Amino acid sequence: MASDIVLTAGFLVCGTFTVVLGIVHFAMPWLLDFDGAIPMEGDSLRPLELLVVTYQTKRSDIRGIAQIMNHAVSYTLVSIGIVDLLASRWLAAWFAPYLLAWIAGWWFLRAATQRHMGSRPGDRLVAAGFTLVGLFHLAVAVG
């Protein structure tokens, strides 16, 4: 009984946090000033060379990739949050451990890549928080 309450509370906290984070992430290009950080004018960038194909990379390509990746992460976060909030409907299903392991892996990857933001105390705190969310999902998967 107590474990059911902890499980329900854990998914409620993780799901709500993840949905909110995903929604905030949609605004990251504006909040983090992508346009100012990646100006349209400036020195030429080295071309992208893939075997026999060479593509002259433009600053708009880099800005576009940053936008695309940000929105893909935002969509994934909102989706994971909704899945967490609906956990009571699928936790008994055969695929639950696999889905939980995938979600845990996503959070572990996100925690590990926080180092690209820096090594300030806040960066380490964010990485630790994301690791805890991953550990919760992993614990439920193997439990």
C-alpha positions in Angstrom: 0.0 0.0 0.0 2.7 2.5 1.0 4.8 1.5 -2.1 1.7 2.2 -4.3 1.5 5.7 -2.8 5.2 6.3 -3.3 5.0 5.0 -6.9 1.9 7.1 -7.7 3.6 10.2 -6.1 6.8 9.5 -8.0 5.1 9.4 -11.4 3.0 12.4 -10.5 6.1 14.5 -9.6 8.2 13.2 -12.5 5.4 13.6 -15.0 4.4 17.1 -13.9 8.1 18.2 -13.8 8.7 16.8 -17.3 5.6 18.3 -18.9 6.5 21.7 -17.5 10.1 21.4 -18.5 9.0 20.4 -22.0 6.7 23.4 -22.3 9.5 25.7 -21.1 11.9 24.2 -23.5 9.8 25.3 -26.4 10.7 28.9 -25.4 14.4 28.2 -25.0 15.4 29.7 -28.3 13.9 33.0 -27.1 15.0 32.6 -23.5 18.6 31.8 -24.4 18.8 34.3 -27.2 19.7 31.8 -30.0 19.6 34.7 -32.5 22.1 36.7 -30.6 24.3 33.6 -29.8 24.4 32.5 -33.5 24.5 35.7 -35.6 23.6 35.6 -39.2 26.6 37.6 -40.2 30.2 36.6 -39.5 33.1 34.5 -40.7 32.5 31.6 -43.0 32.0 28.3 -41.4 33.9 25.2 -42.5 31.9 23.0 -44.9 30.3 19.8 -43.9 32.1 17.0 -45.8 30.5 13.6 -46.0 32.4 11.1 -48.2 31.8 12.5 -51.7 29.4 15.3 -50.7 30.5 18.7 -49.6 27.9 21.2 -48.2 28.8 24.8 -47.5 27.4 25.3 -44.0 25.8 28.6 -43.3 25.0 30.2 -40.0 21.3 29.8 -40.7 21.9 26.0 -40.9 23.4 26.1 -37.4 20.5 28.2 -36.1 18.1 25.9 -37.8 19.7 22.7 -36.3 19.6 24.3 -32.8 15.9 25.1 -33.2 15.1 21.6 -34.6 17.0 19.8 -31.8 15.4 22.0 -29.2 11.9 21.5 -30.4 12.5 17.7 -30.8 13.7 17.6 -27.1 10.7 19.7 -26.1 8.3 17.3 -27.8 10.0 14.3 -26.3 9.9 15.8 -22.8 6.2 16.6 -23.0 5.6 13.1 -24.4 7.5 11.4 -21.5 5.7 13.6 -19.0 2.3 12.5 -20.3 3.4 8.9 -20.3 4.5 9.2 -16.7 1.2 10.9 -15.7 -0.7 8.0 -17.3 1.6 5.3 -15.7 -1.2 3.7 -13.8 -2.8 2.7 -17.1 0.2 0.9 -18.4 2.5 -0.2 -15.5 1.1 -3.7 -15.5 1.6 -4.2 -19.3 4.3 -6.5 -20.6 6.2 -3.6 -22.2 6.4 -1.5 -19.0 9.9 -2.5 -18.0 11.2 -1.7 -21.5 9.5 1.6 -21.7 10.7 2.5 -18.2 14.3 1.5 -19.2 14.1 3.6 -22.3 12.9 6.6 -20.3 15.6 6.1 -17.7 18.2 5.9 -20.5 16.9 9.2 -21.9 17.3 10.9 -18.6 20.7 9.4 -18.0 21.8 10.7 -21.4 20.3 14.1 -20.6 22.1 14.2 -17.3 25.5 13.2 -18.8 25.2 15.9 -21.5 24.6 18.6 -18.9 28.4 19.0 -18.7 28.3 20.7 -22.1 26.5 23.6 -20.4 29.4 23.9 -17.9 30.5 22.8 -14.5 28.9 25.5 -12.3 27.1 24.3 -9.2 23.8 24.7 -10.9 24.9 22.5 -13.8 25.9 19.8 -11.4 22.6 20.1 -9.5 20.6 19.8 -12.8 22.7 16.7 -13.8 22.0 15.2 -10.4 18.3 15.9 -10.6 18.0 14.4 -14.1 20.0 11.4 -12.8 17.5 10.9 -10.0 14.6 11.0 -12.4 16.4 8.3 -14.4 17.1 6.2 -11.3 13.4 6.4 -10.3 12.4 5.0 -13.7 15.1 2.4 -13.7 14.1 1.3 -10.2 10.5 0.8 -11.2 11.6 -1.1 -14.3 13.7 -3.6 -12.4 11.6 -3.6 -9.3 
